[in-house]
Each structure stands twice: as C-alpha cells, then as structure tokens.
C-alpha cells in the first residue's frame, strides 16, 4: 500500500497563502462595504440605490464572508494534513 506524502515546506506555504487570501477577502469586503454605505444616500439616492446597498450588505457581502471562511478552513485543513504527514514520516 502506498503512503501519501508531500513537501512539508510547500504545505506550509499553501497554509499561509490560504490564510492570506482569507484576510484579503475580508479586507476587500470591508472596503467595498464602506464605499457602498458612504455613497448610497449621499452621492447616490433613491430606491434603486437603497436596494443596491441592501443587496450588497445582505446577499453579496455574505458571499465574501463565506469565501473568507472557506479559505480559512482550507488553511486549517492543509495545516492538519501537513502535521499528519510529518508525524507519520517521522515515525518511519
């Protein structure tokens, strides 16, 4: 039976990248939310603007939250697999 394996330093890098991307998505969501909320009602008024803001603050920003959570989960998953591989290969 073949064992799974990986370059541990590459898994460390992948873990960091997933965590970094999660942070970037969170930052992007915050920046977009700030701009949308600052413009609607000031530079853009009316029902369409309000609906746009409400849709952003509800549905669309929630999608970015889920994306950031998924990226963070993948970071933790890869880190866990890296540790498992390290434990197994160091016991052999």
C-alpha positions in Angstrom: 0.0 0.0 0.0 1.4 3.4 -1.0 1.6 6.2 1.6 0.5 9.7 0.9 3.3 12.3 1.0 4.1 15.9 0.3 6.8 18.5 0.5 6.1 19.9 4.0 7.5 23.3 3.3 5.2 23.6 0.3 2.2 22.7 2.5 3.4 25.4 5.0 3.3 27.8 2.1 -0.1 26.7 0.9 -1.4 27.1 4.5 0.0 30.7 4.7 -1.5 31.5 1.3 -5.0 30.3 2.1 -4.9 32.3 5.3 -3.6 35.3 3.5 -6.3 35.1 0.8 -8.9 34.8 3.6 -7.6 38.1 5.1 -7.5 39.8 1.7 -11.2 38.8 1.1 -12.1 40.2 4.5 -10.3 43.4 3.7 -12.0 43.7 0.3 -15.4 43.1 1.8 -14.8 45.8 4.4 -13.6 48.3 1.8 -16.5 47.7 -0.6 -19.0 47.9 2.2 -17.5 51.2 3.4 -17.7 52.7 -0.1 -21.2 51.4 -0.8 -22.5 52.6 2.5 -20.8 56.0 2.2 -22.2 56.6 -1.4 -25.8 55.4 -1.0 -27.9 58.2 0.4 -25.2 60.9 -0.4 -23.8 60.6 -3.9 -26.5 58.1 -5.0 -30.1 58.4 -3.8 -33.4 56.8 -4.4 -35.0 53.4 -4.2 -32.6 51.7 -6.7 -29.6 53.0 -4.6 -31.1 51.8 -1.4 -31.9 48.4 -2.9 -28.4 48.1 -4.2 -27.0 48.9 -0.7 -29.3 46.5 1.0 -28.4 43.7 -1.5 -24.7 44.4 -1.0 -25.0 44.4 2.8 -27.1 41.3 2.7 -26.5 38.8 -0.1 -23.3 39.9 -1.7 -21.2 40.7 1.4 -22.4 37.4 2.9 -20.9 35.6 -0.1 -17.5 37.2 0.6 -17.8 36.2 4.3 -18.4 32.6 3.3 -15.5 32.7 0.8 -13.1 34.0 3.6 -14.4 31.3 5.9 -13.8 28.6 3.3 -10.3 29.9 2.6 -9.5 29.9 6.4 -11.0 26.4 6.7 -8.8 25.2 3.8 -5.8 26.7 5.5 -6.5 24.8 8.7 -7.2 21.6 6.7 -3.9 21.8 4.9 -2.1 22.5 8.1 -3.7 19.5 9.7 -2.7 17.2 6.8 0.8 18.6 6.9 1.1 17.7 10.6 -0.3 14.2 10.0 2.2 13.6 7.2 5.0 14.9 9.4 4.0 12.6 12.3 3.8 9.6 10.0 7.1 10.2 8.2 9.0 10.9 11.4 7.8 7.6 12.9 9.1 5.5 9.9 
